[in-house]
Amino acid sequence: MAITHCITHQIHPDESGAPVLRLRASELAVDEPLETLAADLKWAYLSRINREHGRFSDESLQCGLGHWLEQLAGERQDFVGFSEQLAQQLLQLLLEQGGELRGHLILFMEQQYEQQAVYLFVVNQRIANRINERQEVEPVLTLDFGASMMALKVDLTQWRDGEGGAYLSMSPSRSKGMAELLQQLVGFSAGVDKAAATRDFLERIETFSQKLPEEQVNDFRSQVVGYCVEQDLQDAPVAISGLSQALDGVDAAAFSSYLADHLPEGGGPLLLDRRSLQRYVKFAGRERDLAISFSSHQLNKRVHYQAETDTLSITGLPKMLRSQLLGHVEE
């Protein structure tokens, strides 16, 4: 990862509780701690399943984030000025909505070969404890990468090249009253229904799998899901050609042609839902005192579900579980 620009601005409540903006006047030097922080932020963001994908609204392209990015790309605005516009807009939204934020707006731009992207994070601070050099416990402020964090990625290369598609991806805060803040800040529009796209995709995968020898089907499904999940963890769409080449034991040309003919996207890149993909190969559920998971191919084989009685039956328990149960019965 090559960071070319980075800056932070702070937002904190004043004595009355109203948000106040503290601007940084210059970019941060790119050093090892900064690169580590950027990598941690990206990983926290890409690990989230609730990322949404879309484009800029017309309003944003005229006077919001989309417009400011165009000015930045056209060198009519520098990175510091661009970040200040965004910080001021965030402050205005907080004032209008009565939102509370004690943290930082972090912006950085990265260049990876021909690909260029801008990342935006709004990160709260939280109190943690540490043991100091005097062996005493003392509170410290740290960045919270949890549910309160807001994050946005703009694929500048895809956007500028006019490739279409969803060049924005974002993950809103799950804090009370803050869910819509990021969407309003960036002018997010035309969201992609990843769950519906994934249902269509997996239906075609399942149909194609029936053409394969039975002993190959489970491996084929796992390969498909593994590749697609890896793409999602990079915030990258699934290209049918790339998936076809990644599968062992499958005729790549036949598979690619089949999907191109049967998917609504017509063979174009697909943005898929990671949760739906994982459920395709594994069923799992958890309550306070009960956790169950099993591979989907075991359904109607070793595992049977009766919907009328809401009962799950398992034939042939794992050895470790059987040993524990027998020991308990003998006692």
N, C-alpha and C positions, 0 to 999 in steps of 0.2 A: 504494500500500500504506500503510495507516494502522496503525501499531503502537500498541497501547494499554497493553501491559505487556511488560517484558523483564527478565530476570535471568540471571546466570551463576553457576555454582559450579564449583570446581576439585577434581579428583581427581588425586593424585600419589602415588607410592610413597615410603614412609619409608626409613630406613637399612636396615631388614631386608627391604625389597621389598614389604611389605604396603601395600595402598591406604589412603590417608588422605583424608578429605573436608575441604575448606576452604570454608565457607559464606560467601556474601555476605549482609549483613544488610539490604540495601534494594534496591529496583528501580533499574535503570539509567535515566538520563535519555535520552529519545528525541531524538537529534540526527542530523546527517547521517552521521557515521561509523557509528553504530549501524544506521541505515536501509540503508546500503551493505552492511554485514556481513549483515544479514538477507536482503537481496536476493540476495547471493552464495550464501548457504546454500540459499535456496529454489531458485535456478537449478541448483546442484550436485545437489540432490535430484531435482528434476523432470526433469533430463537423464538420470537413471538409468533403464534399461530394466527392472531387476529389482525394481521396486516391487511390493509385495504389498498386497492390499485385503481387508478383513474387518471384524469387529466386536469389541467387548469380550467376554471370557469372563464367565460368571456370577460366578466368583470375583472378577474385577476390579471388577465392579459392586457387590460386597458389601464389599470391603476393599482394593481396589487403585486403579489410576489412574482407572477409571471412577467409583468412589465418591468419590475426592478431587475430580474434576471436578464432580460433582454438588454437593458441598459448596461449591466455588468459585462455581458458577453460582447457588446459593441464598444466597450471601453469608454462609455459615457458616464460611468460611475465606478469608483474603486470598491474593493471588498469591504473596507471599513464603513464607507458611506452606505453600501448595500445593507450591511448588518444593522446599522443604526435605524434605517427605515423599517426593517423588520421588527426590531426591538420596540420601537415607538408604536408600531401597530399592535404588538402583543400587549403593551401597557394599556393602550386605548381600549382593547377588548376586555381586559381585566377590570378597568374602571367602569365600563358600561355594564358588565355582568356581575360586578361585586365579587369577582373571584379572588381567591387568596393563593399566593405563590411565594415561597421562600426558597429561591434557588437561582439557576443560571440558564440563560439561553446560550447554547454552544453551537457554533457554525463552523464547518470546515469543508473544503473542496479537495477532492482527490483525483489523481490522474493514474490510470492503469492502462498502459499501452495506448490504444486509441480511444479508450472509454474515459469519460469525464463525468463526475457526479458531484452534487452538493448534498450534504447531510445537515439536518437541523435537529437539535435536541433541546427540549425544555425539561430540565432535571431539577427536582427538588433536593433540598438538603435534609438529612436526618441525623439525629444524635446517636452516636455509638460510643463504646468505651474502649480505652486502651490502657495498657500498663506502661507508665513512663519510665525514664531512666532512674528514678528514685524508687521504683518498684511500687508505685502508687497507682490506683485506678483513677482515671480522669476522663471526663466526657470530651469527645471530639466531633466535629461536623464532618460528615461524609456525603457523597453523592448517592442518591437513591435510584438504582436502576430497575426498581420494581414496578408495580402497577401504576404509580403516579407519573412515570416518565412518558413524555410525548416525543415522537420521532417521525421524521420525514426524509425521504430520499427523492431527489430529482435526477433522473438520468438525462444529463444535458446533451449527450451525444445523440440519443434517440430522439429527443425533443427537437434539437436544432436540425437534424437531418430530415425531419418531416416524415419519419417512418410510421407515424401513427401509433396505435396501441396505447398501453397504459405506461406512460413514462414517469408517473408519480406513484410512490408507494408510501403509506403512512400507517402509524399505529397510534391511536388517540390514548389519552390518559383514561384510566378507569376510576379516577378519583371522583367523588360526588361533585356534580355541577361543572365538570371540566371536559366531559366527553366531546362536546361540539367545538371546543375552543380551537383545536388544531385545524379542523376542517374550515372554520371561518378565517383563521389566520392565513392559510395558504390559498384559499379559493379552490377547494377540491370539488371536482365535478365528474360525472360520467363514470361512476364506480363500476367495477367488473364483478359479475356474479360468479365467483370462483366455485362455489358449491355446485351450481347448476352445470358449469363447464366440466367439473370433475365427474359428476354423475354420468354425463354423456360419454366422457372419455373412458370411464371404467366399464360402462356397458359394452363399448366396442372392444376393450381389452378382454373382457370375459367371453364375448362371442368368438374372438380370434383364438382364445386359449382352447376352445373346444375342438379346434382343428389340429391341436398338438397331441402327441402321445400322452397318455394319462400320467406317466411317471415324470413328465417334463413340465406339467402345468404349474405346480407349486413353485418351482424354481423360476419359471417365466414370470409369474405374478410378483414374486419377491424382487426380481431384477427390475421390473418396471417401476414398482413403488420406490425401491432404493434410489434409482436414478432421479425420479421426479422429486423425491424429498430432498435430495442433495441440491437440485436446482433451486428449490424453494428456499433452502438455507442460504443460498447466494442471492436471493431476491431476483432470480433469473427465470424467464419463461422456459417451458419445455418445447424444444424444436423437434418435430417428428423425425427429421433426418438424424439428429444427434441421438435421440432415444433408440432409433433403429440400429445405429452402429454400436450402441453400448450393450446390446443383448447378445448373449452367447447362445448358440444352438438354434437360432431363429433366422430364417431367410430375411435379411434386412430389406431387400427390395420389395418382397411380397408384403412384409409388415408395413412398410412405409406407404406403399400404394393403397393397401387396405384402409389405413387410418385416413389418408388424404381423401378417399372416396366416401367415407362414412361419418366423418366428423363435421360439425357445422362450420368450423373454422377453415375447412378445406385444406388442411395440412399446414396452416400457419402456426406460429408459436402460441402455446397455451399457458395461461396462468391458472394453477391448480391449487386446491385447498388441501393443506397438509393433513388436517384431521381426517378428512374423508379418505385420503389415500391410506393412512395408517389403519383405519377401520376395515379397509378392503382385505388386508392380510391378517388382522388381529382384532378380535372383540375383547373389550376390557370394560370393567366397571368397578367402582369402589364406594363403599359406605363406611361408616365409623368402624365396624367390627368385621367387615367382609370385603375381600378383594378377589375378583375373578378375572382371568384373562386366558385366552386360548386362540390358536391360529384358526382363521376362518375356514380353512379346508377341513378341519375336524368336525364342523357342523354337519349333522346328519350321518356322521360316521361313529366317532367315539362320543360325541356330544350331541344331545337331542334336546330340543326346546318344544314344550307343549304350551302354546299361547293361551289355551282355555283355562289352564290351571296355573299359568305363570311359573312353570317348573322346568328346571334344567337337570338333565340326567347325564351322568358321565360313566362310561364303561371303560374299565382299564385305567386305574388311577396311576399317577407317577409313583415310582418306587419309594421315594422319600416320604411322600404324603401317606402312602399305604402303611409304611413302617410306623409312622407316628400314630396313625389311627389304631393299628393293631396293638401298639404299646399301651394306648389309652384304654382300649377295651379290656386288655388283660389286667390292668390295674383295678 
